[in-house]
Amino acid sequence: MLVKIYPENPNQKELDKIVKILQDGGLIIYPTDTVYAIGCDAMNVRAVEEICRLKNINPAKSNLSIICYDLSNISEYAKVDNATFKTMKKNLPGAFTFILNTTSTLPKIYKNKKTVGIRVPDNNIIRELVHSLGNPILTTSIKDDDEVIEYTTDPELIYERYQDIVDVVIDGGFGGIEGSTVVDCTDGEPEIIRQGKGELIL
């Protein structure tokens, strides 16, 4: 299913349909403030395992990232000290993934790795979806790090390629080609481990 949603004013009825799919363990592709990404309800272990399988991700060796609506309940999912929280507050919503130590709230598939990436994208569609779902959404870009090709930016081409793999592709307009800036905060001091679209403000 290809669903058109406008970022400026996401249609709640369409969001509610997608939330139901996520609650049932479905997979979706959606726009962010960087690239198009594939995701699921981050608390649904089966759906998380399915995405890891699709993307050839080994959860024990790779950083899994989740999208939160804002920072208000961040401490449910990750350990964050005051200095890190202030840095995140200055930069989010924005094109960043902050790597933090996990808490016991996340399913075991995350805790085996002990860290989790936190994203709060500057994109109303995915943030409102997270808000309506009431859970974070697992997120991983549909493109490979060394591959930027046209189908990953055009929602109709994304749909052509992924319609048999995911339940919904959200058309939120053309996507970008540059990933988020990844900031490791697991030792307290923020360290940029991948420079992407976001320019970190300290």
MOVEN-V51381 format. One record per backbone hydrogen bond with DSSP energy under -1.0 kcal/mol. CO is the residue of the C=O (numbers start at 1). NH is the residue of the N-H. Records with the same first field share a line. If there is no record, write none. Layout:
BEGIN
CO: NH + NH
END
This chain:
BEGIN
1: 169
3: 171
11: 15
12: 16
13: 17
14: 18
15: 19
16: 20
17: 21
18: 22
19: 23
20: 24
21: 26
22: 25
27: 167 + 168
28: 39
29: 170
30: 37
34: 176
36: 142
37: 30
38: 140
39: 28
40: 138
41: 44
43: 45
44: 48
45: 49
46: 50
47: 51
48: 52
49: 53
50: 54
51: 55
52: 57
58: 61 + 62
64: 117
65: 139
66: 119
67: 137
71: 74
73: 76
74: 77 + 78
77: 103
81: 85
82: 86
83: 87
84: 88
85: 89
86: 90
87: 91
88: 92
94: 96
95: 181 + 198
97: 183
98: 118
99: 185
100: 116
101: 79
107: 110 + 111
108: 112
110: 113
114: 102
116: 100
117: 66
118: 98
119: 68
120: 94
121: 123
123: 127
124: 128
125: 129
126: 130
127: 131
128: 132
129: 133
130: 134
136: 42
137: 67
140: 38
144: 147
149: 152
150: 153 + 154
153: 175
154: 158
155: 159
156: 160
157: 161
158: 162
159: 163
162: 165 + 166
168: 29
169: 3
171: 5
179: 197
181: 97
182: 193 + 194
183: 99
184: 191
185: 188
191: 184
194: 182
END
